[in-house]
Amino acid sequence: MNFRILLMTYLSGIKRKCLMGFLHLKGYKNIDKSSIIEGTVVLDKVNPVGIHIGKNCLIAGGTSILSHEHIYRNPDNEFIPYMTDTYIGDRCFVGIRAIILPGVHIGDDCVIGAGCVVNKDIPSGSMAVGVPAKIIRTGIKMSDKATLLGEYK
């Protein structure tokens, strides 16, 4: 390996640890420290504790993950938006600029394609693409680096 790649790998690990610590301080307490959240990911600021991301996930840049419904209101107080939890399981890859809508549950070992709008639950071991996201493949397995295992066709 050349020196540039080794240096980038080392520095990106430090940057990731700093970002995860910063997110934890901002209230995102349900994101596992082993996951990689790229710097341009937009996480819901209204309900940070409502975002749950499992182990060994990779969330690509430009992705938005929401955990509140602004058009629905809290039944006990109409001035407060409806808060809900959004879950991403273990070993998931979420492609660039995907949008994960509030209340969605994405299972373990899932791939969410670039630019997807996920408005419904995605079962474990699935690959989903499109607007709205549709499952195109099932039975997949992911590594602890959020990469597809086995042969891809």
C-alpha positions, 0 to 999 in steps of 0.5 A: 500500500502506498503512504497516501492511502495509509495516511488517509486510513489513519486520519479518517479513523481519528475523524470518525471517532471525533464525529461520533463523540460530537454526535453523542454530545449533541444527543444522538445516543442511539448510534453505535460507535462502530458505525460510520456516519459520513460528515454530510449526513443530515440527522434529525435535530428535533428528536435526536434520541429517536435515531437508532443505528446499529453496529458496523453500518455505513451511512453515505454522505448527503443521506437524511434520517428523520425521526419526527413528523412535522405535519402530524402533531403530538395528541397531547400538545398540538404545538409539538410535532409527533416524535417517533423512532427510526431504526437502522439495523446492524451491518447496513449500507445506506447509499448517498443522498438516501432519505429515511423517513420517520418511523421506518425500521430497516433490518440487519444486513440491508443495502439502501440504494443511492437516492432512495426514499424509504417510506416503509419498513425494509426486512433484514437481508434486503436490497431496496432501491428507487423512489419510493424504495422497493425491495429488489433482492432478498437473502443478502449478507453483509460483512462487518465493513458494510460490504456485500458478501458473496457473489453479486448478480 
